[in-house]
Amino acid sequence: MGPTHPESCSVIVVGSGLAGLAAASAALRSNANRVILLERAIKPGGNSIKASSGMNGAPTRFQNQAHPDNAFFSDTLKSAGKRGTFSAVERDQRKRLIKLLTNESAAAVNFLADEIGVDLSVVTLLGGHSVARTHRGAGRTPPGADIVMKLLQSLKGDSRFDLRTGCEVTKLIQSARSCDANGPPEIVGVEYLSDNELTSLAGPVIFATGGFAGDTDNLLAKYRPDLAGLPSSNEPRPGMHGLLSNVGATLVDMDSVQIHPTGFVDPLSTSSALKFLAAEVLRGEGGILLHNGRRFVNEIDTREHVSRAIMDLEYTSDRPRQWSVQILLDPGACRAAAPYVSFYEQKGLMSRKKVSELDGTTKKTLKDVSMAAAKHNADLFGRSTFGSWALAGDQEDDQKEVSVGWVTPVTHFTMGGIAINEHCQVLASTLGASELIVPGLWAAGELTGGIHGDNRLGGSSLLECVVFGQIAGEQAAATCRK
Ligand SMILES: Cc1cc2nc3c(=O)[nH]c(=O)nc-3n(C[C@H](O)[C@H](O)[C@H](O)COP(=O)(O)OP(=O)(O)OC[C@H]3O[C@@H](n4cnc5c(N)ncnc54)[C@H](O)[C@@H]3O)c2cc1C
């Protein structure tokens, strides 16, 4: 049994990304007296606000009703790979968490659509999914921003909600006594720093501080030294995993890190550690990757494979560690990916050039690709489709325009993190028959590990924030009522 708190008890949520917001919302719906949300940044939303592809859910009313989707659990398990299968306890724990994630996914979509008013009516198929199940809106606002802003709006309408930004939690406060003689002491509150002043708060604590892909020189360097110094699609900020392991939390899968092969290098700030993603659709619609004017990989192979092929080339800078690879879209690919291309061109991340302005090696490559795209030749790298490629490989190409940008691999998502059970209680030990928890402490979102294993399916992170954030919020609010 967890600790109990007095009548006036407040639920403390740390981190205002989607996991923290979902937790706060569920705690209020579970009749918490008060929810205090602490956020170290000045603006709320974390990395969640940047999410651009969408959120998974199945079976939902927005999916194709002619083909019921029963494969979300098996797709997720397959994507998790072999991690955690060496012990039956670990394997069963992962399966239980995946079952919960996928079983609750339709309810999570319905909650956002029906109660929060988020448009999730457009459904797409992302890599690794056997069925289209990633939901986003039909408008121009990306799904992460839409979900975060609308959830925040609904929370701000509740007088029991207290959002404190610019407040960094620096310590978890432990009770002097333990609930379980074998386990760590219970957590009874936090200490946070704001304007150089330390403040203590008492109450059950939900941690939702996100992953560590942006913590290049510390946590990433510790668990994946081969990726140290890489730029990231995530905000550069420290992972908070150490704060939790200091009070007894177990870490799992910490070396499992997702890399995205194409983050844009902005010509105006080449050394920035934070990169804008070059969406996969650019390559899907025919975009090719070039090093000194030559191709070196099948651009539509897995993220892992394409990233490795780039990282096998010689890198051009080590602060951050990045490579000089060009992404090039011909006129057909530019047309097919027009909304993306024009957005990146406006931001100065891509620019137009006539084919006649390109160097001889690049022109020769374009000719070879045009032959392969028209099926006159087999592709040297085994690429089976060039999407909407339209150049013909003849003289007339010279006057046509292509769009080019500079890209490099970025760290994107960390699958590992704090071990939790199905109640989102933080585990002190995952091994052995009896599960030990850190009482008074819950965790949700990218901070946690033990679900995605080798590879997170696109769209499943926003989902895990909603599903596990809500469970954490309900559970923490329940201890206040005891
Ligand atoms: C560019 C991009 C696109 C993505 N697209 C998708 C997508 O389409 N679909 C999908 O499912 N996933 C996507 N992801 C992944 C997904 O957005 C994240 O994994 C998820 O939003 C993480 O949510 P979170 O609430 O766990 O953490 P975050 O949203 O990162 O929030 C954590 C918050 O905690 C705060 N914090 C940290 N430490 C402290 C502290 N000590 N005290 C107080 N506050 C603290 C941080 O400032 C931050 O605001 C994308 C990620 C990126 C970067």
The ligand as an SDF file (V2000), in Angstrom:
LIG
                    3D

 53 58  0  0  0  0  0  0  0  0999 V2000
   10.3990   16.8710  -33.4910 C   0  0  0  0  0  0  0  0  0  0  0  0
    9.6630   15.7440  -32.8150 C   0  0  0  0  0  0  0  0  0  0  0  0
    8.5630   15.1610  -33.4350 C   0  0  0  0  0  0  0  0  0  0  0  0
    7.8730   14.1100  -32.8060 C   0  0  0  0  0  0  0  0  0  0  0  0
    6.7390   13.5850  -33.4060 N   0  0  0  0  0  0  0  0  0  0  0  0
    6.0360   12.6280  -32.7380 C   0  0  0  0  0  0  0  0  0  0  0  0
    4.7890   12.1490  -33.2630 C   0  0  0  0  0  0  0  0  0  0  0  0
    4.3130   12.6200  -34.2910 O   0  0  0  0  0  0  0  0  0  0  0  0
    4.1230   11.1860  -32.5690 N   0  0  0  0  0  0  0  0  0  0  0  0
    4.5830   10.6670  -31.3830 C   0  0  0  0  0  0  0  0  0  0  0  0
    3.9220    9.7920  -30.7960 O   0  0  0  0  0  0  0  0  0  0  0  0
    5.7510   11.1200  -30.8580 N   0  0  0  0  0  0  0  0  0  0  0  0
    6.4690   12.0940  -31.4910 C   0  0  0  0  0  0  0  0  0  0  0  0
    7.6210   12.5590  -30.9410 N   0  0  0  0  0  0  0  0  0  0  0  0
    8.0140   12.0680  -29.6110 C   0  0  0  0  0  0  0  0  0  0  0  0
    7.1080   12.6940  -28.5490 C   0  0  0  0  0  0  0  0  0  0  0  0
    6.7970   14.0230  -28.9150 O   0  0  0  0  0  0  0  0  0  0  0  0
    7.7750   12.7080  -27.1780 C   0  0  0  0  0  0  0  0  0  0  0  0
    8.3410   11.4600  -26.9000 O   0  0  0  0  0  0  0  0  0  0  0  0
    6.7240   12.9790  -26.0970 C   0  0  0  0  0  0  0  0  0  0  0  0
    5.9880   14.1250  -26.4390 O   0  0  0  0  0  0  0  0  0  0  0  0
    7.3710   13.1530  -24.7370 C   0  0  0  0  0  0  0  0  0  0  0  0
    6.4040   13.6720  -23.8500 O   0  0  0  0  0  0  0  0  0  0  0  0
    6.7230   13.7890  -22.3100 P   0  0  0  0  0  0  0  0  0  0  0  0
    5.5440   14.4510  -21.6920 O   0  0  0  0  0  0  0  0  0  0  0  0
    7.1660   12.4910  -21.7730 O   0  0  0  0  0  0  0  0  0  0  0  0
    8.0050   14.7740  -22.2440 O   0  0  0  0  0  0  0  0  0  0  0  0
    8.1710   16.2530  -22.7870 P   0  0  0  0  0  0  0  0  0  0  0  0
    7.1030   16.6490  -23.7100 O   0  0  0  0  0  0  0  0  0  0  0  0
    9.5520   16.3830  -23.2670 O   0  0  0  0  0  0  0  0  0  0  0  0
    7.9630   17.1250  -21.4570 O   0  0  0  0  0  0  0  0  0  0  0  0
    8.8200   17.0330  -20.3560 C   0  0  0  0  0  0  0  0  0  0  0  0
    8.7740   18.3580  -19.6170 C   0  0  0  0  0  0  0  0  0  0  0  0
    9.4170   18.2250  -18.3490 O   0  0  0  0  0  0  0  0  0  0  0  0
   10.1250   19.4210  -18.0620 C   0  0  0  0  0  0  0  0  0  0  0  0
   11.1600   19.1280  -17.0670 N   0  0  0  0  0  0  0  0  0  0  0  0
   12.2860   18.3670  -17.2250 C   0  0  0  0  0  0  0  0  0  0  0  0
   12.9760   18.3190  -16.0660 N   0  0  0  0  0  0  0  0  0  0  0  0
   12.2640   19.0440  -15.1530 C   0  0  0  0  0  0  0  0  0  0  0  0
   12.4720   19.3570  -13.7840 C   0  0  0  0  0  0  0  0  0  0  0  0
   13.5170   18.9140  -13.0880 N   0  0  0  0  0  0  0  0  0  0  0  0
   11.5660   20.1570  -13.1410 N   0  0  0  0  0  0  0  0  0  0  0  0
   10.4730   20.6220  -13.8140 C   0  0  0  0  0  0  0  0  0  0  0  0
   10.2390   20.3520  -15.1250 N   0  0  0  0  0  0  0  0  0  0  0  0
   11.1180   19.5700  -15.7810 C   0  0  0  0  0  0  0  0  0  0  0  0
   10.6950   19.8080  -19.4240 C   0  0  0  0  0  0  0  0  0  0  0  0
   11.0810   21.1610  -19.4560 O   0  0  0  0  0  0  0  0  0  0  0  0
    9.5180   19.4810  -20.3440 C   0  0  0  0  0  0  0  0  0  0  0  0
    8.6550   20.5840  -20.5270 O   0  0  0  0  0  0  0  0  0  0  0  0
    8.3170   13.6190  -31.5530 C   0  0  0  0  0  0  0  0  0  0  0  0
    9.4260   14.2060  -30.9230 C   0  0  0  0  0  0  0  0  0  0  0  0
   10.0920   15.2640  -31.5420 C   0  0  0  0  0  0  0  0  0  0  0  0
   11.2580   15.8960  -30.8280 C   0  0  0  0  0  0  0  0  0  0  0  0
  1  2  1  0
  2  3  1  0
  2 52  2  0
  3  4  2  0
  4  5  1  0
  4 50  1  0
  5  6  2  0
  6  7  1  0
  6 13  1  0
  7  8  2  0
  7  9  1  0
  9 10  1  0
 10 11  2  0
 10 12  1  0
 12 13  2  0
 13 14  1  0
 14 15  1  0
 14 50  1  0
 15 16  1  0
 16 17  1  0
 16 18  1  0
 18 19  1  0
 18 20  1  0
 20 21  1  0
 20 22  1  0
 22 23  1  0
 23 24  1  0
 24 25  2  0
 24 26  1  0
 24 27  1  0
 27 28  1  0
 28 29  2  0
 28 30  1  0
 28 31  1  0
 31 32  1  0
 32 33  1  0
 33 34  1  0
 33 48  1  0
 34 35  1  0
 35 36  1  0
 35 46  1  0
 36 37  1  0
 36 45  1  0
 37 38  2  0
 38 39  1  0
 39 40  1  0
 39 45  2  0
 40 41  1  0
 40 42  2  0
 42 43  1  0
 43 44  2  0
 44 45  1  0
 46 47  1  0
 46 48  1  0
 48 49  1  0
 50 51  2  0
 51 52  1  0
 52 53  1  0
M  END
$$$$
